[in-house]
Amino acid sequence: MVRKVCEVSLLGGFSVRVDGQAVPAESWRRRRAAELVKLLAVAETHRLHREQLMDAMWPQLTVEAAGSNLRKAVHFARKALGADDVIGVSGQVVELFPDADVVVDAHEFERSAVMVLKSGTPEDAAQVAAGYSGELLPEDRYQEWSYEFRRRLRSLALRLVKKAEMWDRALEFDPADEESHRALMTEALDAGDRTAAIRQFERLRKRLRIDLGMSPDQESVALYERALAGDTRSLSVAELARQSLARGAVLLNTGDLDGAEQLGLQAQRLALDNELGEELGQASALLSIVANLRGRWRSAFRSEFAEAVRQSNQTASQIFDGHLCVTEFHLQGPNGHEGIVEFAEQLLETARSSGSVHGEAVAEMLTGEANLFAGDVPRAEEHLRKALSNYRDAGAIPGQVVTLQRLAECELDRGDNRAARQLLEEGLDLARTSPMAPHLMVRMHEGLVAAADPSAAAAQIEASEADLEGTVICPPCSVGLRLATIKALARSGGVALAERRLDEVEPIVDMWPDGPWHAALVESRGEIARARGDEEEARTLFKGATENYEQLHRPRDASRCRALVDVSS
């Protein structure tokens, strides 16, 4: 008797063929039937215990309810595939096509990739890489059961294209992969094409920007300088400024703050004298980071603020934008918003004496943020609305976006989620038009996740991450979204995913110990503990977060966590 052959495609999307005949897409109208087949196809043996299936598909239901749903899913999967024997149920085990040969493209790719990476040639690697037709089940990207297998396959595909020296294809997987950028730079230099090598470095530099907390490493910068080697008189002023920024970023990463500051000042002067907007913004960012690491950010910003308000509107925008993220990060330090109102009043006086609308906006926004964090929402809203008006008059998009985010927080505080979402959507539209989109969009999505109803949170997380896909996000700016996502996942049953996200965000939060982010991290751990059913641990963590927020004089956050302690009691 000839055995049937079932071919399941998971790479790039889901489809099934039985003995060469495609199962029509409309047969999968029942989502749970398709999900059942996908889960069994992902399993290496194509068989799973019924409890594993129920936990994956209905984690929040009782055993009885989940069991009833599983029986329905088996029925409709059999109907879609056209026979009862295609889904076998033996005792507590469910199996896909127990009496047929099951071929799953993802498993075939994994086996071939592992073999080629161990002992194959670059040509073999290129051939196997061609079989990677897309990521595993993109329509199920946010399902916990698909996460690890998807990550493993993507990693194998990237290693294959690197072994095949398909550097452009490698950059499709990871646009910030320095090894691939360097390989392309080296190829260009070996071919005598210095211009192509410089252009490739610029692509890398835009991906690893100083203001994103990243920068090309010494080896990449050395190749860049090799491409620039020769008569420096042939270099443009912009290239000289970028060279200083690249070197300064390397010194910053090695801890040579004096050297980084010197090169930052050099780039800043070139940018100011020659009206180089992008380079001026990155020079200001570099100097701002150096000042923050030295604990001198306020004095450094006060000095740059006084310089900026005397400049043209466009120049002032570049300077202020360069400081924007460190300004926000400064509020996440152990001193939080302490003393910010007084500091902002000094800046406001400087701005008014110079007639700088943009400077006034910066000072008003800082005052509004400090009042918001201190729990005085009406006064915060008053200053934030003044800031928004001034930012609009100045045509300053980044300032408008951050102010809209804070105004949305005011709306959330009064329970008007709809008004908050409207402000955030307005801010998101603005953020997309800004060169600072990697900093700004993620802030808007943080608010959208926080404003989503519990039943819609998972869909909002998926939509937000899809919108941000392909954008190199500033790690510190992503903290708020990451923490909001962790809490939303824990509340909606995605505990394992929430724990994985927690592992990813902890190293970033550790850069700002004892501040509000640390308290928010403890609060997130509490949400996970409660979702796991450990009420005692949840209460302990919520109490700890409450105490941390109280020490930082953040009464709104402390009140929220205090209420969570009561819920867990």
BELLINUR-V985342 format. One record per backbone hydrogen bond with DSSP energy under -0.5 kcal/mol. NH is the residue of the N-H (numbers start at 1). CO is the residue of the C=O. Records with the same first field share a line. If there is no record, write none. Layout:
NH: CO ; CO
This chain:
4: 99
6: 101
7: 5 ; 17
8: 6 ; 103
9: 7 ; 15
10: 8
12: 10 ; 135
13: 10
15: 9
17: 7
18: 21
19: 5 ; 17
21: 18
22: 20
23: 16
24: 22
27: 24
28: 25
29: 26
31: 29
33: 30
34: 30
35: 31
36: 32
37: 33
38: 34
39: 35
40: 36
41: 37
42: 38
43: 39
46: 43
48: 94
50: 92
52: 49
53: 49
54: 50
55: 51
56: 52
57: 53
58: 54
61: 58
66: 62
67: 63
68: 64
69: 65
70: 66
71: 67
72: 68
73: 69
74: 70
75: 71
76: 72
77: 73
78: 74
79: 75
80: 76
81: 77
82: 78
83: 78
86: 83
87: 84
88: 86 ; 95
90: 93
91: 89
93: 90
94: 48
95: 88
96: 46
97: 86 ; 95
100: 97
101: 4
102: 100
103: 6 ; 101
104: 102
105: 8 ; 103
108: 104
109: 105
110: 106
111: 107
112: 108
113: 109
114: 110
115: 111
116: 112
117: 113
118: 114
119: 115
120: 116
125: 121
126: 122
127: 123
128: 124
129: 125
130: 126
131: 128
132: 129
133: 131
137: 10
138: 135
140: 137
141: 138
143: 140
144: 142
146: 143
147: 143 ; 144
148: 144
150: 146
151: 147
152: 148
153: 149
154: 150
155: 151
156: 152
157: 153
158: 154
159: 155
160: 156
161: 157
162: 158
163: 159
164: 160
165: 162
166: 161
167: 165
170: 166
171: 167
172: 168 ; 169
173: 169
174: 170
177: 174
178: 176
181: 177
182: 178
183: 179
184: 180
185: 181
186: 182
187: 183
188: 184
189: 185
190: 186
191: 187
192: 189
193: 188
194: 192
197: 193
198: 194
199: 195
200: 196
201: 197
202: 198
203: 199
204: 200
205: 201
206: 202
207: 203
208: 204
209: 207
212: 209
213: 210
214: 209
221: 217
222: 218
223: 219
224: 220
225: 221
226: 222
227: 223
228: 224
229: 225
232: 230
234: 231
235: 232
240: 236
241: 237
242: 238
243: 239
244: 240
245: 241
246: 242
247: 243
248: 244
249: 245
250: 246
251: 247
252: 248
253: 249
254: 250
255: 251 ; 252
256: 251
257: 255
260: 256
261: 257
262: 258
263: 259
264: 260
265: 261
266: 262
267: 263
268: 264
269: 265
270: 266
271: 267
272: 268
273: 269
274: 270
275: 271 ; 272
276: 271
277: 275
280: 276
281: 277
282: 278
283: 279
284: 280
285: 281
286: 282
287: 283
288: 284
289: 285
290: 286
291: 287
292: 288
293: 289
294: 290
295: 292
296: 291
300: 296
301: 297
302: 298
303: 299
304: 300
305: 301
306: 302
307: 303
308: 304
309: 305
310: 307
311: 308
316: 312
317: 313
318: 314
319: 315
320: 316
321: 317
322: 318
323: 319
324: 320 ; 321
325: 321
327: 323
328: 324
329: 325
330: 326
331: 327
332: 329
333: 330
336: 333
338: 335
340: 337
343: 339
344: 340
345: 341
346: 342
347: 343
348: 344
349: 345
350: 346
351: 347
352: 348
353: 349
354: 350
355: 351 ; 352
356: 351
357: 355
360: 356
361: 357
362: 358
363: 359
364: 360
365: 361
366: 362
367: 363
368: 364
369: 365
370: 366
371: 367
372: 368
373: 369
374: 370
375: 372
376: 371
377: 375
380: 376
381: 377
382: 378
383: 379
384: 380
385: 381
386: 382
387: 383
388: 384
389: 385
390: 386
391: 387
392: 388
393: 389
394: 390
395: 391 ; 392
396: 391
397: 395
400: 396
401: 397
402: 398
403: 399
404: 400
405: 401
406: 402
407: 403
408: 404
409: 405
410: 406
411: 407
412: 408
413: 409
414: 410
415: 412
416: 411
417: 415
420: 416
421: 417
422: 418
423: 419
424: 420
425: 421
426: 422
427: 423
428: 424
429: 425
430: 426
431: 427
432: 428
433: 430
434: 431
437: 434
439: 436
440: 436
441: 437
442: 437
443: 439
444: 440
445: 441
446: 442
447: 443
448: 444
449: 445
450: 446
451: 447
452: 448 ; 449
456: 453
457: 453 ; 454
460: 456
461: 457
462: 458
463: 459
464: 460
465: 461
466: 462
467: 463
468: 464
469: 465
471: 468
473: 471
474: 438
475: 212
478: 474 ; 475
479: 476
482: 478
483: 479
484: 480
485: 481
486: 482
487: 483
488: 484
489: 485
490: 486
491: 487
492: 488
493: 490
494: 489
495: 493
498: 494
499: 495
500: 496
501: 497
502: 498
503: 499
504: 500
505: 501
506: 502
507: 503
508: 505
509: 505
510: 506
511: 508
512: 509
513: 510
515: 512
518: 515
519: 515
520: 516
521: 517
522: 518
523: 519
524: 520
525: 521
526: 522
527: 523
528: 524
529: 525
530: 526
531: 527
532: 528
533: 530
534: 529
535: 533
538: 534
539: 535
540: 536
541: 537
542: 538
543: 539
544: 540
545: 541
546: 542
547: 543
548: 544
549: 545
550: 546
551: 547
552: 548
553: 550
554: 549
558: 554
559: 555
560: 556
561: 557
562: 558
563: 559
564: 560
565: 561
566: 562
567: 563
568: 564
569: 565 ; 566
